[in-house]
Amino acid sequence: MHQQPSKVQFLRRLKNLSIDRVFRRMFLPDLQCLPADERDQQSDGPIEFHLSNGFVFHAQPETETMNVVVAPGPMPSMGESYSFAEVGLNDFWSTRTKRPIVQVDVLQSLYNERNEFGVEFFLDGGESFAVEYSSEDPAFDQLRITGPYSGPPCSRISVF
């Protein structure tokens, strides 16, 4: 198992905290070609979470390893090709904010233990969401946000 201790230790800090606000930097061409109800979750770009205790963390794709990087602090600025938006007010997030995080799983490829392609967050009340690195068309080489993970079989590393 390749799991980096610092990543696990960081994710353990999220236990029982709730997500208060969610921001995204979105690739401008995605805003023009994706349907309005999919843009906030399917556009390329990092995502930033503001938690109930004031803590901020972000997730972004790491294209060289096809991993999702989760790190403390605000998301990076992506330049003029990206738009900045608060997405936490849309229908997808309205059922996922203000609920304590009760479980976190790191999603790992069955074929390459170094490929931690996603993180799934389980919330009090039964809701969940996954932050995934996508290497499939049409969402090639980007970060996407989904409801419960429903992709190919994978290993799950339970953080808590």
C-alpha positions in Angstrom: 0.0 0.0 0.0 1.5 3.3 -1.1 -0.7 5.6 1.0 1.3 8.7 2.1 1.1 9.2 5.9 0.8 13.0 5.5 -2.2 12.7 3.2 -4.0 10.4 5.7 -3.0 12.6 8.6 -4.3 15.6 6.8 -7.6 14.0 5.9 -8.1 12.7 9.5 -8.3 16.4 10.6 -11.6 16.7 8.7 -13.6 14.3 10.9 -16.9 15.7 12.1 -16.3 19.1 10.4 -18.8 20.4 7.9 -18.3 22.1 4.6 -19.7 25.6 4.8 -18.7 27.0 1.4 -17.3 25.6 -1.9 -15.4 27.5 -4.6 -14.1 26.4 -8.0 -11.8 27.6 -10.7 -13.4 26.5 -14.0 -11.8 26.3 -17.4 -13.6 28.9 -19.6 -14.2 26.7 -22.6 -16.0 24.2 -20.3 -18.4 26.9 -19.3 -19.5 27.3 -22.9 -19.9 23.7 -23.9 -21.2 22.0 -20.7 -24.9 22.1 -19.8 -25.6 24.6 -17.0 -26.6 21.9 -14.5 -23.2 20.1 -15.0 -20.7 23.0 -15.2 -19.9 23.4 -11.5 -19.0 19.7 -11.0 -17.7 18.7 -14.4 -15.6 21.8 -15.5 -11.8 21.4 -15.3 -10.1 23.2 -12.4 -9.4 22.8 -8.7 -12.0 23.0 -6.0 -11.7 24.7 -2.6 -13.6 23.9 0.6 -14.2 26.2 3.6 -15.0 24.2 6.8 -17.1 24.9 9.9 -14.0 25.6 12.0 -12.5 28.1 9.5 -10.1 25.6 8.0 -9.6 25.8 4.2 -8.4 23.0 1.9 -8.4 22.3 -1.8 -8.2 19.4 -4.3 -6.6 19.5 -7.7 -5.6 17.0 -10.4 -2.0 15.9 -10.7 -1.8 14.9 -14.4 1.6 13.3 -14.3 0.5 10.6 -11.9 -3.3 10.8 -12.6 -3.9 11.4 -8.9 -6.0 13.8 -6.9 -4.0 16.0 -4.6 -5.7 17.2 -1.4 -3.9 19.9 0.5 -4.4 22.6 3.1 -4.9 26.1 2.0 -6.7 27.9 -0.9 -6.6 26.5 -4.4 -4.0 27.9 -6.8 -4.8 30.6 -9.2 -5.0 29.2 -12.7 -4.6 32.3 -14.8 -6.9 34.0 -17.3 -8.2 30.8 -18.8 -10.1 30.0 -15.6 -13.2 31.6 -14.0 -13.6 31.8 -10.2 -17.1 31.0 -8.7 -18.8 30.0 -5.5 -20.5 26.8 -6.4 -21.6 25.7 -3.0 -25.0 27.3 -3.5 -26.1 25.1 -6.4 -28.5 22.1 -6.2 -25.7 19.5 -6.0 -24.0 21.2 -2.9 -27.2 22.3 -1.2 -27.6 18.8 0.2 -23.9 18.4 1.0 -23.0 21.5 2.9 -23.5 22.1 6.6 -23.3 18.3 7.3 -20.5 16.7 9.3 -17.9 14.6 7.4 -18.3 11.1 9.0 -16.0 9.1 6.7 -13.3 9.6 4.1 -12.1 7.0 1.6 -9.1 7.4 -0.7 -9.9 5.7 -4.0 -7.0 3.7 -5.4 -6.5 1.8 -8.7 -6.7 -2.0 -8.5 -3.8 -2.1 -11.0 -1.4 0.6 -9.7 -1.3 1.3 -6.0 0.4 4.6 -6.6 -2.7 5.8 -8.5 -4.9 7.5 -5.9 -7.4 8.8 -8.4 -10.0 10.1 -6.0 -11.3 10.8 -2.5 -14.8 10.1 -1.4 -16.4 12.1 1.4 -19.4 10.6 3.4 -21.6 13.0 5.2 -23.9 12.8 8.2 -27.4 12.0 6.8 -26.2 9.6 4.1 -25.0 12.0 1.4 -21.6 11.6 -0.2 -19.5 13.0 -3.0 -16.3 12.0 -4.7 -13.5 14.2 -6.1 -12.0 12.2 -9.0 -9.2 12.6 -11.5 -10.7 11.8 -14.9 -8.7 10.3 -17.7 -11.7 9.4 -19.8 -13.2 11.3 -22.8 -14.8 13.8 -22.8 -13.5 14.8 -19.4 -9.9 13.9 -20.1 -7.2 15.0 -17.7 -9.3 16.9 -15.2 -10.9 17.0 -11.8 -14.6 16.2 -11.6 -17.0 16.1 -8.7 -19.6 13.3 -8.6 -22.2 12.0 -6.2 -21.4 8.6 -4.7 -18.5 7.0 -6.6 -19.9 4.7 -9.2 -16.8 4.2 -11.5 -14.8 1.0 -12.1 -14.0 -1.3 -9.2 -11.2 0.1 -7.0 -9.5 -0.3 -3.7 -10.7 1.9 -0.8 -8.4 3.1 1.9 -10.6 4.2 4.8 -9.1 7.3 6.5 -11.6 7.2 9.3 
